[in-house]
Amino acid sequence: MKYPELHNFNEMFTPPEAMKYIMPFLDKSLIYWEACYGKGNMARELEKNNFTVVGNENIDCLSDQPKEWDFFITNPPFNGNKKFIKRAIELNKPFAFLIRLEHIGGVEAMRLLKDLDFKIIIPEKRINYITPKMLEGKKVGGSPFHSIWLTYKVELSKQINFM
């Protein structure tokens, strides 16, 4: 029996349309650190909309950081994204992470988030991430999961915001 090849969920890059849900709530006077730079899609979309962005695919954001930045924004690898959330909490600066909805559930997430005044944005549609197969020109289906923007110190009207 031949099994279908599964996605590598750590190589799912941010499509431009994912940014429309967070950009209206971002302050253009800040410097945004795109920590999991990947293909640079998120950084390019922010820059195209007049945001200042620092990011480099060679920085290990779990142990290093740019010299100057105000806001941590990224689409962290799905496997191990709790490490990125933990790092952001330790840095105590505003952040916005594009993550899978189910990643705010479970014991580890509860321990990280229970005392944090976080807010989330739930997009009306699933985010169709850019995958290596798409970059090769292969046809792929839509996203098999829902995504959210997990935010901290972002001015949103409610804790849970449906967009």
Buried (B, 14 or more C-beta within 10 A) or exposed (E): EEEEEEBEBEBBBBBEEBBEBBBEBBEEEBEBBBBBBBEBBBBBBBBEEEBBBBBBEEBEBEEEBBEEBBBBBBBBBBEEBBBBBBBBBEBEBBBBBBBBBEBBEEEEBEEBBEEEEBBBBBBEEEBBBBBEBBEEEEEBEEBEEEBBBBBBBBEBEEEEBEE
